[in-house]
Amino acid sequence: MPELPEAEVVTRQIRARLLGARLTEVWIGREDIVREGYAAASWYRGATLQSVNRYGKSVALAFVNSHDCRYVVAELGMTGLLLFPSVQVKHPQHVHVRLLFEGGCEPELRYWNPRRFGRLSFLDKAGLDQYCTRRFGLDPLSASQQDVLKLLRERRGRLKALLMHQQAIAGIGNIYANEILFRAGLHPNSQVSRLSASKADRLHAIMRAVLDEAIRHGGSSVRDFFAPDGTEGQYKRQHLVYGKAGQPCPNRCGGVIQRLRGERSSYFCPRCQPVRRKR
């Protein structure tokens, strides 16, 4: 499932190749792929792509037309991809939306989503604000140490669950939650309320470092992710614990990576990430 680094890679590629291009046509293959604003799709014809930004795991394309601004927001979901037309997909019938452009480096941007857990929305500024408020908490790439510490002080429960709670911290999923917690030396079931300020600061620093590194490597193509130009993310080669149950701990502590089954599987080293009962 694409997470924050993958969505950021998508955002940057679209920005580099289509910013300033004019949208000439919006083709929608099935109405139910649009979460909001289906009737407004015709407004975008003739509009210019002004900016491309990431919100959590979603990508928002801002278009301007006659002094007005509206947005196409793409949720990547489990299997959603935004692709340039040069990329050949296995099942082209799952290309549900096509945005045709002129004046950019690419003639088209396609939304391919076979499982359809993600959707597209056509929103005005108020609609985008509501969408983001409803769905997304802190952005881990811009949140300060104090932002993260405040969040941890206000919450209860398991740490990994909090990292993956999109209305608390937006963009982190199972892959990066595992990698962040291992590097921070924190057990997935650590209680949020028991984290010291120093551990919270370390978590903040490592969270940012892991996500930045993943973006530099193009994200993680574990199953279905491809960037818009068809390239695979190479950060999977840097994974230390995700999917590595039964392998020796990369810290060479003598421990073995274990898999903790639950709603989403957790991978951790019991020696490097012990459950701590006290602060």
C-alpha positions as CSV (number, residue, x, y, z in Angstrom):
1,M,0.0,0.0,0.0
2,P,1.5,3.4,-0.9
3,E,2.4,5.5,2.1
4,L,3.7,9.0,2.6
5,P,7.1,8.5,0.7
6,E,5.4,6.9,-2.3
7,A,2.8,9.7,-2.4
8,E,5.6,12.3,-2.2
9,V,7.5,10.6,-5.1
10,V,4.3,10.7,-7.1
11,T,3.7,14.4,-6.2
12,R,7.2,15.4,-7.2
13,Q,7.2,13.6,-10.6
14,I,3.8,15.1,-11.6
15,R,5.0,18.5,-10.5
16,A,8.2,18.2,-12.5
17,R,6.4,17.1,-15.7
18,L,3.0,18.7,-15.8
19,L,3.1,21.9,-13.8
20,G,1.8,24.8,-16.0
21,A,0.2,22.4,-18.5
22,R,-3.4,22.9,-19.6
23,L,-6.0,20.2,-19.0
24,T,-7.9,19.6,-22.3
25,E,-10.1,16.6,-21.3
26,V,-11.3,14.7,-18.3
27,W,-12.3,11.1,-19.1
28,I,-14.0,9.1,-16.3
29,G,-14.6,5.4,-17.0
30,R,-16.8,4.7,-14.0
31,E,-18.8,7.1,-11.9
32,D,-18.2,5.3,-8.6
33,I,-14.5,6.0,-8.8
34,V,-15.3,9.6,-7.9
35,R,-15.9,10.2,-4.2
36,E,-17.1,13.8,-4.6
37,G,-17.7,16.4,-7.3
38,Y,-18.5,14.1,-10.3
39,A,-20.8,16.8,-11.7
40,A,-18.1,19.4,-11.5
41,A,-15.6,17.5,-13.7
42,S,-16.4,19.6,-16.8
43,W,-15.1,22.7,-15.0
44,Y,-11.5,21.5,-15.3
45,R,-11.4,21.5,-19.1
46,G,-9.2,24.3,-20.1
47,A,-7.8,24.9,-16.6
48,T,-4.1,25.1,-16.0
49,L,-2.2,23.0,-13.5
50,Q,-1.0,25.5,-10.9
51,S,0.5,23.3,-8.2
52,V,0.8,19.7,-7.0
53,N,0.9,18.8,-3.3
54,R,0.7,15.8,-1.0
55,Y,-1.7,15.6,1.9
56,G,-1.0,12.4,3.9
57,K,-1.2,9.6,1.4
58,S,-3.3,11.6,-1.1
59,V,-2.1,13.8,-4.0
60,A,-3.9,17.0,-4.8
61,L,-3.6,18.7,-8.2
62,A,-4.6,22.4,-8.1
63,F,-6.1,23.9,-11.3
64,V,-6.8,27.5,-12.1
65,N,-9.4,28.7,-14.6
66,S,-10.6,32.4,-14.8
67,H,-9.3,33.3,-11.4
68,D,-11.0,30.4,-9.7
69,C,-9.1,27.4,-8.3
70,R,-10.2,23.8,-7.8
71,Y,-8.6,20.5,-7.0
72,V,-8.4,17.0,-8.2
73,V,-7.5,14.9,-5.1
74,A,-6.3,11.3,-5.8
75,E,-6.3,8.7,-3.0
76,L,-3.8,6.0,-3.8
77,G,-5.5,3.5,-1.4
78,M,-4.3,-0.1,-1.5
79,T,-3.5,-0.3,-5.2
80,G,-4.1,3.1,-6.7
81,L,-1.5,4.6,-9.1
82,L,-1.1,7.8,-11.0
83,L,0.7,6.9,-14.2
84,F,2.0,8.6,-17.4
85,P,0.8,7.0,-20.6
86,S,4.2,5.4,-21.4
87,V,3.7,2.9,-18.6
88,Q,2.1,-0.3,-19.6
89,V,-0.2,-1.8,-17.0
90,K,-1.2,-5.5,-16.7
91,H,-4.9,-4.8,-16.6
92,P,-5.7,-1.6,-18.6
93,Q,-9.4,-2.0,-17.9
94,H,-8.6,-0.7,-14.4
95,V,-7.6,2.7,-15.8
96,H,-10.7,4.5,-14.5
97,V,-9.7,8.2,-15.0
98,R,-7.6,9.9,-17.7
99,L,-6.6,13.6,-17.6
100,L,-5.3,14.8,-21.0
101,F,-2.9,17.7,-21.1
102,E,-1.2,20.0,-23.6
103,G,1.9,22.1,-23.0
104,G,3.5,19.8,-20.5
105,C,6.2,17.0,-20.7
106,E,3.5,14.4,-20.7
107,P,0.2,14.2,-22.7
108,E,-1.8,12.4,-20.1
109,L,-2.1,11.3,-16.5
110,R,-4.0,8.1,-15.7
111,Y,-5.6,6.9,-12.5
112,W,-5.3,3.1,-12.3
113,N,-6.9,1.3,-9.4
114,P,-8.0,-2.3,-9.7
115,R,-9.2,-2.8,-6.1
116,R,-10.8,0.7,-5.9
117,F,-10.2,1.3,-2.2
118,G,-9.1,4.8,-3.2
119,R,-11.1,7.4,-5.0
120,L,-10.8,10.7,-6.8
121,S,-12.5,13.9,-5.6
122,F,-13.2,17.1,-7.5
123,L,-13.2,19.8,-4.8
124,D,-13.2,23.6,-4.4
125,K,-11.0,25.2,-1.7
126,A,-13.6,24.8,1.1
127,G,-14.0,21.1,0.1
128,L,-10.3,20.5,0.1
129,D,-10.0,22.1,3.6
130,Q,-12.8,19.9,4.9
131,Y,-11.3,16.8,3.2
132,C,-7.9,17.4,4.9
133,T,-9.4,18.3,8.3
134,R,-11.5,15.1,8.3
135,R,-8.8,12.8,7.2
136,F,-5.3,14.0,8.2
137,G,-3.5,14.8,11.4
138,L,0.1,16.0,11.7
139,D,2.3,15.8,8.7
140,P,5.5,14.0,9.9
141,L,7.7,15.8,7.5
142,S,6.7,19.2,8.8
143,A,5.7,18.5,12.4
144,S,8.1,19.9,15.1
145,Q,9.4,18.1,18.2
146,Q,6.8,20.0,20.2
147,D,4.0,19.0,17.9
148,V,4.9,15.4,18.3
149,L,5.4,15.6,22.0
150,K,2.1,17.4,22.5
151,L,0.3,14.7,20.4
152,L,1.9,11.9,22.5
153,R,0.9,13.6,25.7
154,E,-2.7,13.8,24.6
155,R,-3.0,10.2,23.5
156,R,-3.3,6.8,25.0
157,G,-2.8,3.2,23.7
158,R,-0.2,1.4,21.7
159,L,2.5,3.4,19.9
160,K,2.4,1.7,16.6
161,A,-1.4,2.1,16.4
162,L,-0.9,5.8,17.0
163,L,1.8,6.1,14.2
164,M,-0.7,4.5,11.8
165,H,-3.7,6.6,12.9
166,Q,-4.1,8.9,9.9
167,Q,-6.2,11.5,11.9
168,A,-3.3,11.7,14.4
169,I,-0.2,11.5,12.1
170,A,-0.9,11.4,8.4
171,G,0.9,9.2,5.9
172,I,2.6,6.5,7.9
173,G,1.4,2.9,7.2
174,N,2.6,-0.5,8.3
175,I,5.9,-0.6,6.4
176,Y,7.3,2.6,7.8
177,A,5.8,2.3,11.3
178,N,7.8,-1.0,11.6
179,E,11.0,0.6,10.3
180,I,10.7,3.7,12.5
181,L,10.0,1.8,15.7
182,F,13.0,-0.5,15.1
183,R,15.4,2.3,14.6
184,A,14.0,4.1,17.6
185,G,14.3,1.0,19.8
186,L,10.7,1.1,20.7
187,H,8.4,-1.9,20.9
188,P,5.2,-1.7,18.7
189,N,3.1,-2.3,21.8
190,S,4.8,0.4,23.9
191,Q,2.3,2.5,25.7
192,V,2.2,6.1,24.4
193,S,1.6,7.5,27.8
194,R,4.8,6.0,29.1
195,L,7.2,7.6,26.6
196,S,9.7,10.0,28.1
197,A,10.3,13.4,26.5
198,S,13.8,12.1,25.3
199,K,12.2,9.1,23.6
200,A,9.6,11.3,22.0
201,D,12.3,13.5,20.6
202,R,14.2,10.5,19.3
203,L,11.0,9.1,17.7
204,H,10.4,12.5,16.0
205,A,14.0,12.6,14.6
206,I,14.0,9.0,13.3
207,M,10.5,9.3,11.9
208,R,11.6,12.2,9.8
209,A,14.9,10.6,8.8
210,V,13.3,7.3,7.7
211,L,10.7,9.1,5.6
212,D,13.2,11.4,4.0
213,E,15.5,8.5,3.2
214,A,12.6,6.5,1.7
215,I,11.7,9.5,-0.6
216,R,15.3,9.8,-1.8
217,H,15.1,6.1,-2.8
218,G,11.8,6.5,-4.6
219,G,9.7,4.9,-2.0
220,S,9.2,1.1,-1.4
221,S,7.9,-1.1,-4.2
222,V,6.9,-4.1,-2.1
223,R,4.0,-5.2,-4.1
224,D,2.1,-2.8,-6.4
225,F,3.7,0.6,-6.2
226,F,5.2,2.3,-9.3
227,A,6.0,5.9,-9.7
228,P,4.2,7.8,-12.5
229,D,7.1,7.1,-14.9
230,G,7.0,3.3,-14.1
231,T,10.1,3.2,-11.9
232,E,10.1,1.0,-8.8
233,G,11.0,2.4,-5.4
234,Q,14.2,1.0,-4.1
235,Y,13.8,1.7,-0.4
236,K,12.7,-1.9,0.1
237,R,16.4,-2.7,-0.1
238,Q,16.9,-0.6,3.0
239,H,14.2,-2.2,5.1
240,L,15.7,-3.6,8.3
241,V,12.8,-5.5,9.8
242,Y,9.7,-5.3,7.6
243,G,8.9,-8.8,6.2
244,K,12.1,-10.3,7.8
245,A,10.7,-12.5,10.5
246,G,13.1,-15.3,11.4
247,Q,16.2,-13.4,10.2
248,P,19.0,-12.2,12.5
249,C,18.7,-8.7,13.9
250,P,20.6,-6.3,11.7
251,N,22.0,-4.6,14.9
252,R,23.9,-7.9,15.5
253,C,22.6,-8.1,19.0
254,G,22.0,-11.8,18.8
255,G,18.3,-11.5,18.6
256,V,16.0,-12.7,15.8
257,I,13.3,-10.6,14.1
258,Q,9.9,-11.7,15.3
259,R,6.5,-11.2,13.8
260,L,3.7,-10.0,16.0
261,R,0.4,-10.8,14.5
262,G,-2.6,-8.5,14.9
263,E,-4.6,-6.2,12.8
264,R,-1.4,-5.5,10.9
265,S,1.7,-7.6,11.4
266,S,4.5,-6.0,13.3
267,Y,8.2,-6.9,12.9
268,F,10.6,-6.2,15.7
269,C,13.6,-7.4,17.6
270,P,12.8,-8.5,21.2
271,R,16.3,-7.5,22.3
272,C,16.5,-4.1,20.7
273,Q,12.8,-3.3,21.3
274,P,11.8,-4.6,24.7
275,V,8.5,-3.8,26.2
276,R,9.3,-1.3,28.9
277,R,6.9,-1.0,31.9
278,K,8.4,2.2,33.2
279,R,9.4,5.5,31.8
